[in-house]
Amino acid sequence: MKKYIILTVFIILIFPASVLTKEVYFLEIEEIISPAVVELILSTLEKAKTHKPECVIIQLDTPGGLANSMYKIVKIILNSPIPVVVYVAPSGARAASAGAIITIAAHIAAMAPGTNIGAAHPVNLGGKTSKEMTEKIVNDMVAYVKSIALKRNRNAKIAEKMVKKSISLTAKEALKVNIVDIVADSFSELLEKINGKKVSTVLGKKIIKTKDCNVIEIKGGIRYEILRILSNPNIAYLLMMIGLAGLYFELAHPGVVLPGVIGAISLVLAFFAFQVLPVNYAGVLLILLGIIFFILELKITSYGLLTIAAIFCYALGSLMLFHEAPGYFHISWSVLWPTLLFISLFFIGVMGLVVKAQRARVKIGKESLIGEIGEVVEAISPGSLGKVFVHGEYWNAESEEHISKKEKVKIIDVKGLKLKVKKIKNGGSYV
């Protein structure tokens, strides 16, 4: 008996309580389905493979998102050795479109009262397509969601209707037609209801034990935060505009360096974001055409026509950039119009500075003296040199007229180290 007591004490001392206590990972997703969400779920399940919690619970509230991201998440869940529970919560949440398919793919699908699931009809993000192509896309999605539903022993016919007819179900309806397994009022009730549930994973059958478990909330890391920020169309749009403004400033004022560096980095980040967003590249080309018009305005006298064309291209390109995308991928009006106004004024301002610099009188060399006003310090006569004080220096000067000492003269030419001048009348003009 003593041996058993000693052994028990030894195990308690050697193994910390966190090892002996069952763990459940909890992950909250309340955003569109994007590459950032893929990264978060993938990193969580990779961590779960090492620490082997009883299950990973994803609390989901999403209007949908990118099909490519949804496909990746479903693939990750279907091939996970750790059971994944998707819980559509809290009340008022939804698992629409891509979120519905992710929920169906879970080992256990659960919903809170007052939530809904469905409306999974695919939206073409690349612009308008023919009827035949649209039918192919829908049929492909139908086959995909049916295969997932059948694998999870869920109602494949209802899943098909979610895609074909965009039907949406309440929590109670989804439970009744076998789209979800559980309706739970709270997270604690969910833990109670999934306790003892038997699920199939890629490693075989597993019974989930969540009684008295330790819930560990998983947060996204730096990579997730960066991807989440870049997946925002407003941020991607601002980065592109900052990038174009920086490069334009560098082209207009070569050698400043910093604006060009900031512009280049911003453009790289913007085009990285465009790879994962439903971008209409006609909009991108129009915006690029706008900056070309601004640059040409510096070289060609168009009396403002190129500037007007550039601003028009910016406005039209900005409106078209995410034109065919769902509402949650549109640029906010509160971001679009102030940015357009600021960028247009910025380009016009820089262009004005360049034009002013081009028209400014040269400040060095002999050209800098032409047109300047000086004072005669030694009288000048035709055929006889005098001296003029100008720019803090004394110069030999000649003139075709007699000019007395202390009279003001205007320099009209420079010949070597000799100035040619004209007398200025009292009214300020010269003869």
FENLINMO-V88636 format. One record per residue. RES is the residue in one small letter. PSI is psi in degrees with one decimal (NA if undefined). BURIAL is # if it has 16 or more other C-alpha atoms within 10 Angstrom, else .. Layout:
RES;PSI;BURIAL
RES;PSI;BURIAL
//
This chain:
m;-39.6;.
k;-36.4;.
k;-41.7;.
y;-39.7;.
i;-45.1;.
i;-41.9;.
l;-41.9;.
t;-46.4;.
v;-39.4;.
f;-44.2;.
i;-42.1;.
i;-38.1;.
l;-38.7;.
i;-46.4;.
f;123.6;.
p;161.4;.
a;-32.6;.
s;-26.3;.
v;-39.2;.
l;-27.2;.
t;135.7;.
k;144.2;#
e;148.9;#
v;128.5;#
y;135.7;#
f;128.8;#
l;125.2;#
e;125.7;#
i;114.3;#
e;69.5;.
e;177.7;#
i;154.2;#
i;114.8;#
s;175.1;#
p;-29.4;#
a;-40.0;#
v;-39.2;#
v;-47.1;#
e;-42.9;#
l;-46.4;#
i;-42.0;#
l;-47.1;#
s;-35.2;#
t;-45.0;#
l;-30.1;#
e;-41.1;#
k;-38.3;.
a;-34.2;#
k;-33.8;.
t;-45.9;.
h;-13.1;.
k;63.6;#
p;168.6;#
e;-39.4;#
c;169.2;#
v;122.1;#
i;121.7;#
i;112.3;#
q;117.0;#
l;136.0;#
d;102.0;#
t;145.4;#
p;-4.2;#
g;-155.1;#
g;-152.2;#
l;134.3;#
a;-42.2;#
n;-40.1;.
s;-40.2;#
m;-44.2;#
y;-42.4;.
k;-42.0;#
i;-44.0;#
v;-43.2;#
k;-41.8;.
i;-44.8;#
i;-45.6;#
l;-28.2;#
n;16.8;.
s;131.1;#
p;-14.7;#
i;128.8;#
p;137.1;#
v;125.9;#
v;123.1;#
v;122.1;#
y;108.0;#
v;106.9;#
a;165.7;#
p;-170.5;#
s;134.1;#
g;-11.3;.
a;170.1;#
r;155.2;#
a;82.3;#
a;154.4;#
s;-116.4;#
a;-32.7;#
g;-34.8;#
a;-43.1;#
i;-37.4;#
i;-40.9;#
t;-43.3;#
i;-31.7;#
a;-13.9;#
a;153.8;#
h;-39.4;#
i;126.2;#
a;129.3;#
a;155.0;#
m;152.3;#
a;151.0;#
p;143.2;#
g;13.6;#
t;169.9;#
n;160.0;#
i;144.3;#
g;-149.5;#
a;55.4;#
a;22.7;#
h;129.0;#
p;141.3;#
v;125.6;#
n;119.0;#
l;-1.5;#
g;8.2;.
g;-168.6;.
k;143.2;.
t;166.6;.
s;164.4;.
k;-40.3;.
e;-42.6;.
m;-40.4;.
t;-41.4;.
e;-39.2;.
k;-43.4;.
i;-43.9;.
v;-45.1;#
n;-37.5;.
d;-43.7;.
m;-37.4;#
v;-49.0;#
a;-38.6;.
y;-51.1;.
v;-33.1;#
k;-41.2;#
s;-37.1;#
i;-45.6;#
a;-42.9;#
l;-37.4;.
k;-35.5;.
r;11.0;#
n;42.4;.
r;172.2;#
n;101.2;#
a;-31.1;#
k;-41.1;.
i;-39.0;#
a;-39.3;#
e;-42.5;#
k;-30.7;#
m;-35.3;#
v;-49.2;#
k;-43.2;#
k;3.7;.
s;36.4;#
i;151.7;#
s;140.2;#
l;146.9;#
t;170.9;#
a;-43.5;#
k;-42.7;#
e;-41.0;.
a;-36.9;#
l;-41.4;#
k;-39.5;.
v;11.9;.
n;43.8;#
i;-34.4;#
v;163.7;#
d;-27.4;#
i;144.0;#
v;119.0;#
a;133.5;#
d;-29.0;.
s;170.3;#
f;-39.3;.
s;-37.9;.
e;-36.1;.
l;-45.1;#
l;-38.6;#
e;-42.7;.
k;-29.1;#
i;-10.6;#
n;124.8;#
g;-1.7;.
k;139.2;.
k;124.8;.
v;162.1;#
s;125.8;#
t;179.4;#
v;-16.8;.
l;0.1;.
g;-165.2;.
k;145.7;.
k;136.6;#
i;123.8;.
i;127.9;#
k;104.7;#
t;6.1;#
k;128.9;.
d;32.6;.
c;160.3;.
n;116.4;.
v;122.9;#
i;117.7;.
e;129.7;.
i;130.4;#
k;150.8;.
g;147.0;#
g;-165.3;.
i;-42.4;.
r;-43.1;.
y;-45.1;#
e;-41.1;#
i;-46.8;.
l;-39.0;#
r;-42.0;#
i;-44.8;.
l;-22.9;#
s;-6.6;#
n;119.7;#
p;-30.5;#
n;-42.1;#
i;-43.2;#
a;-41.1;#
y;-44.9;#
l;-40.2;#
l;-41.0;#
m;-44.0;#
m;-41.4;#
i;-41.4;#
g;-46.6;#
l;-40.6;#
a;-42.7;#
g;-44.5;#
l;-38.4;#
y;-43.2;#
f;-40.1;#
e;-38.6;#
l;-37.1;.
a;-31.0;#
h;73.8;.
p;141.1;.
g;-9.9;.
v;-34.4;.
v;-60.0;.
l;-48.6;.
p;-36.5;#
g;-40.5;#
v;-48.1;.
i;-42.1;#
g;-44.0;#
a;-44.9;#
i;-43.1;.
s;-40.7;#
l;-40.3;#
v;-45.6;.
l;-38.7;#
a;-46.2;#
f;-25.5;#
f;-43.9;.
a;-37.8;#
f;-24.3;#
q;-26.5;.
v;4.6;#
l;153.6;#
p;76.2;#
v;138.6;#
n;109.1;#
y;-11.8;.
a;-37.0;.
g;-41.5;#
v;-43.8;#
l;-38.1;.
l;-40.2;#
i;-41.2;#
l;-37.8;#
l;-35.8;#
g;-44.7;#
i;-31.5;#
i;-41.3;.
f;-39.8;#
f;-41.1;#
i;-41.1;#
l;-30.8;.
e;-27.7;#
l;-25.3;#
k;-27.2;.
i;137.8;.
t;102.9;.
s;2.2;.
y;37.1;.
g;-6.4;.
l;-41.2;.
l;-34.5;#
t;-44.3;#
i;-42.6;.
a;-39.1;#
a;-45.9;#
i;-39.1;#
f;-43.2;#
c;-41.0;#
y;-48.2;#
a;-48.4;#
l;-42.9;#
g;-39.4;#
s;-39.7;#
l;-32.4;#
m;-14.9;#
l;-46.8;#
f;32.8;#
h;-39.7;#
e;1.1;#
a;160.2;#
p;164.2;#
g;-36.1;.
y;-2.1;.
f;8.9;#
h;154.2;#
i;133.4;#
s;138.5;.
w;-34.1;.
s;-15.8;.
v;-41.2;.
l;-57.4;#
w;-45.1;.
p;-37.5;.
t;-44.1;#
l;-45.2;#
l;-47.4;.
f;-45.9;.
i;-40.9;#
s;-46.1;#
l;-37.2;.
f;-49.3;.
f;-41.9;#
i;-40.9;#
g;-46.7;.
v;-41.5;#
m;-39.5;#
g;-40.5;.
l;-39.3;.
v;-46.2;#
v;-41.2;.
k;-41.9;.
a;-37.4;.
q;-34.4;.
r;-11.3;.
a;148.7;.
r;141.1;.
v;134.5;.
k;-0.9;.
i;162.4;.
g;-176.3;.
k;-28.8;.
e;-26.2;.
s;-20.3;.
l;-28.2;#
i;127.0;#
g;-10.2;.
e;157.9;.
i;132.7;#
g;177.1;#
e;133.7;#
v;127.3;#
v;-18.7;#
e;131.0;#
a;146.6;#
i;136.8;#
s;156.4;#
p;124.7;.
g;-0.3;.
s;125.1;.
l;146.3;#
g;-164.7;#
k;145.3;#
v;138.4;#
f;118.7;#
v;138.7;#
h;32.7;.
g;14.0;.
e;156.9;.
y;129.7;.
w;143.8;#
n;139.2;#
a;149.2;#
e;159.3;#
s;159.5;#
e;7.7;.
e;165.1;.
h;130.3;.
i;123.6;#
s;166.6;#
k;144.9;.
k;4.9;.
e;152.3;#
k;139.3;#
v;157.4;#
k;132.7;#
i;125.0;#
i;-11.6;#
d;159.6;#
v;122.7;#
k;97.9;.
g;-116.9;.
l;22.8;.
k;136.1;#
l;146.0;#
k;126.3;#
v;164.7;#
k;146.9;#
k;141.9;#
i;129.6;#
k;173.0;.
n;-30.0;.
g;-8.6;.
g;-12.3;.
s;169.3;.
y;160.2;.
v;NA;.
//
